[in-house]
Amino acid sequence: MSKRSGTDGSLLASLPWTLAALTFSVLPHLQFLPLWATFVFLACSAWRWQVECKRWRLPPAWLRIALSLICFIGVLASYESISGVGPGSALLTVMAALKLLETKQRRDQFVLLFISIFLIMSSLLREQFLWSLPYLVAGVLFTMTAWLRMSTSSQVSIGDSFKTGARLIAYAAPLTVAMWIFFPRIATPFWAVPIDTSSASSGLSDRMSPGDISSLSMSNAVAFRVKFEGTVPPPQERYWRGLVLYRFNGRTWSGNEPSLGSGARREVDYLGDPLRYQVTMEPTQQHWVIALDIPYEWDLDHTFMARQHQLASVQPIDQRVAYTVVSYTSFRLNSKLPEFARSYYTRLPENGNRRTLELSRQMRDDAPGEEAFIRDVLQKFNKEEYFYTLEPPALGRDPVDSFLFDTRRGFCEHYASAFAVMMRAVGIPSRVVLGYQGGEMNPMGDYMIVRQADAHAWTEVWLAGRGWYRIDPTAAVAPERIESGRSAAMFDGIAASWGFTAPSEFLYQLTLTWDMLNAKWNDLILGYGPENQGKFMEWLGMDEPDWRQMMLTLVAIVTILIAIISVLLMLRYRPPPRDTAAILYQKFTQKSGVPPARGETPLSYAVRLAREQAGMAGDAASITAQYLDARYGPPDLTAIERLQASVNEFSRRF
C-alpha cells in the first residue's frame, strides 16, 4: 500500500481561523501595499486552503525559496528600500503568505498568528486614528480567539473561546493603561521609523500652476485645527501663511527650499494687538509650518522664519505636530528693498504672455501712479466679466494671456498669478503667497477647522514707503470667498460627500461631532507627551516628579494591579469545595490505614483494601457502595446519613 504524500486534512478545522486572523490584520495595510503584494497574499491563502481540502502536497522547498526571492526583489523594486513602515508591512504580508505554503502542523499556525499580531501593531506606526483603538482591540481579540480555537478541544464553543479572549484582554487592560499613564515620557521618540511616503500627500505643493489649488477645492480633508486663546480674528484677517513663490517661467510659479533669514524678523514692524493660538497641523511631508500672517513667536522645535517671513521646519513635517504661535495681523514688511532684490521680484520670461505685458504697460501709462494702477487692475477684475469658478477651463501655451483675454474664468491661483505678472510687467515687485484663507469654527470644541478646501493663493506687492503688503485679487472678483471662507459652502457639500443631493443639518452636525472627537483624541491621547504628563501628575499631587519617582510609582501601581488580578484569578479558578460524601469517604480511607493510590477508583480501592486487610472486606464493600450512592446517585439526605453512620461505626471499631 503506497503512503499518501499530501496533507492529512488535520488543519481543516483550525486553518479558516488562521486565514481569517491574517486577513483581518492585513486590512489596514491594503491601501498602502502594491497590488502584486495583495495578490500574493490572496493567492497563497487560496492555494493553502485548496491544499488542505483536496489533500494536495505542499509546494517543494525550491519553489518556496524562489517565491521568497521574487517577493523580496518585488518589495525592493516597489519601495526602493527595505526599511520603513511601507516596505516592512509589505515584507510581513508576503512573509505570512509564503509561510502558509509550508504550514504542516498547528505550531506553524501559531507562528502565523504571531505575524498577525505584528501586522496589527505595525498599522499604528503610520497613523493612530480614532478608530485605531477599536480596531486594535478587535484585531487582538480575534487573533486570541483563533489561538484558543487551536488550543482547545472541539467541545468548547466559539462563544466560550471569545469570552476567554475578552477576559484575558480585560485583565491586561489596567496594566496597559497604568504603563501608558505613568511611564516617563521624553520629548523625542526612542527610535525613528521612516514613514512610507510613496503615495502623494494631499495639500499645497511647492509649485503653483493653473488648476493646482482648484483641485484641492473639493477636499474636505483637515489641514490643521486652531484653538485661539482670546478673540477670534474676522474672516478677512484669516490669512494663514504657508510658502512664498517668486520665480515665474511663464506658466509655473516656484521658490527655493526655505532657508534661514537671519534678519527676517527685524524686517517686520508689528502693529496692533497680538493673537495667541495653538495649531495642530496634519503631516504634509513638506518643510513649511502654517501660521497666521505674520508670526512673531512660536514654540515648535527646529523651526525658523525664512527670508520671505514664513515659518519653516528643518525636517519635513511627517507626523502631526502641535505648536503655539503669537501673530500680528497688522504689520509692515520690508520698508526697504535692495536693488538686486527689486530686480529679482520683477523678473519675467522674455517670451510669453505678450498680450498681458502690453495691456499692463498701457494701463500703467494711463494711471497717475503705482497705487492708482493697482486699483485699476483690481477694478478690471471687479467690473469686467471675470468669474470665480471651482472648475476653471484648461489654458493654452500662454496661460495668463488665455485667462485674461479668452476664458476669463479661474480660481484664486489664476487671479493671483495674473495680478503678479501684471505688476512685474510695469516694474512693481510682486510675489505669490500660498497658504489657507478662512476657517470654520466648530462650536462643539470651540476651535477652528481649516481644511484643504481653504487652500488659497494671494499676492504681495512692494511699494516705496509701504513695503510688502497683501493684495488678494480674488476679493475683487468673489468677495464672499474672503468674507465667508471656502468652508462656508461645507454645509451644502457635506450631504454630497455622504451620497445625498440636498443639504442636511443632521449630517453636518454629525461631521462636526466626529471632528471634535478626533480633535480630543489627538489632544488627550496622541498628544500625551512630557508636558501633558507633567500636568496630569500635578493634578494627582506630584509636583515636578523626576523619572525615578515616575518609575517607582509605575512599579508600585503595576505590582498592586498584578496582585489584584492574581487574587481574582485564584478566586475564579480555585478548586470546588468537597461535598460531605467526599469528606466522609476520606475519613474512611484514613482510618483504614491503607492510603488510596493516585487515580485509583473507589471500587478498585475496595478490592485492594479487602486483599490487604481481610477483616475490613465487608466494611469496605458496604461503605464504598454507600459512598457511590451518596456521591453520584439521586439527591437523598438519608444516603448521606447512612454513609455517616457506617463511617462512624468503622472508626469506633478500627
C-alpha positions, 0 to 999 in steps of 0.5 A: 500500500503506497503512503499518501504524500499530501496533507492529512486534512488535520488543519481543516478545522483550525486553518479558516481561523488562521486565514481569517486572523491574517486577513483581518490584520492585513486590512489596514495595510491594503491601501498602502501595499502594491497590488502584486503584494495583495495578490500574493497574499490572496493567492497563497491563502487560496492555494493553502486552503485548496491544499488542505481540502483536496489533500494536495502536497505542499509546494517543494522547498525550491519553489518556496525559496524562489517565491521568497526571492521574487517577493523580496526583489518585488518589495525592493523594486516597489519601495526602493528600500527595505526599511520603513513602515511601507516596505516592512508591512509589505515584507510581513504580508508576503512573509505570512503568505509564503509561510502558509505554503509550508504550514504542516502542523498547528505550531506553524499556525501559531507562528502565523498568528504571531505575524498577525499580531505584528501586522496589527501593531505595525498599522499604528506606526503610520497613523493612530486614528480614532478608530485605531483603538477599536480596531486594535482591540478587535484585531487582538481579540480575534487573533486570541480567539483563533489561538484558543480555537487551536488550543482547545478541544472541539467541545468548547464553543466559539462563544466560550473561546471569545469570552476567554479572549475578552477576559484575558484582554480585560485583565491586561487592560489596567496594566496597559493603561497604568504603563501608558499613564505613568511611564516617563515620557521624553520629548523625542521618540526612542527610535525613528521609523521612516514613514512610507511616503510613496503615495502623494500627500494631499495639500499645497505643493511647492509649485503653483500652476493653473488648476493646482489649488482648484483641485484641492477645492473639493477636499474636505480633508483637515489641514490643521485645527486652531484653538485661539486663546482670546478673540477670534480674528474676522474672516478677512484677517484669516490669512494663514501663511504657508510658502512664498513663490517668486520665480515665474517661467511663464506658466509655473510659479516656484521658490527655493527650499526655505532657508534661514533669514537671519534678519527676517524678523527685524524686517517686520514692524508689528502693529496692533494687538497680538493673537495667541493660538495653538495649531495642530497641523496634519503631516504634509511631508513638506518643510513649511509650518502654517501660521497666521500672517505674520508670526512673531513667536512660536514654540515648535522645535527646529523651526525658523522664519525664512527670508520671505517671513514664513515659518519653516521646519528643518525636517519635513513635517511627517507626523502631526505636530502641535505648536503655539504661535503669537501673530500680528495681523497688522504689520509692515514688511520690508520698508526697504528693498535692495536693488538686486532684490527689486530686480529679482521680484520683477523678473519675467520670461522674455517670451510669453504672455505678450498680450498681458505685458502690453495691456499692463504697460498701457494701463500703467501709462494711463494711471497717475501712479503705482497705487492708482494702477493697482486699483485699476487692475483690481477694478478690471477684475471687479467690473469686467466679466471675470468669474470665480469658478471651482472648475476653471477651463484648461489654458493654452501655451500662454496661460495668463494671456488665455485667462485674461483675454479668452476664458476669463474664468479661474480660481484664486491661483489664476487671479493671483498669478495674473495680478503678479505678472501684471505688476512685474510687467510695469516694474512693481515687485510682486510675489505669490503667497500660498497658504489657507484663507478662512476657517470654520469654527466648530462650536462643539470644541470651540476651535477652528477647522481649516481644511484643504478646501481653504487652500488659497493663493494671494499676492504681495506687492512692494511699494516705496514707503509701504513695503510688502503688503497683501493684495488678494485679487480674488476679493475683487472678483468673489468677495464672499470667498474672503468674507465667508471662507471656502468652508462656508459652502461645507454645509451644502457639500457635506450631504454630497460627500455622504451620497445625498443631493440636498443639504442636511443639518443632521449630517453636518452636525454629525461631521462636526461631532466626529471632528471634535472627537478626533480633535480630543483624541489627538489632544488627550491621547496622541498628544500625551507627551512630557508636558501633558504628563507633567500636568496630569501628575500635578493634578494627582499631587506630584509636583515636578516628579523626576523619572525615578519617582515616575518609575517607582510609582509605575512599579508600585501601581503595576505590582498592586494591579498584578496582585489584584488580578492574581487574587481574582484569578485564584478566586475564579479558578480555585478548586470546588469545595468537597461535598460531605460524601467526599469528606466522609469517604476520606475519613474512611480511607484514613482510618483504614490505614491503607492510603488510596493510590493516585487515580485509583477508583473507589471500587478498585480501592475496595478490592485492594483494601479487602486483599490487604486487610481481610477483616475490613472486606465487608466494611469496605464493600458496604461503605464504598457502595454507600459512598457511590450512592451518596456521591453520584446517585439521586439527591437523598439526605438519608444516603448521606446519613447512612454513609455517616453512620457506617463511617462512624461505626468503622472508626469506633471499631478500627 
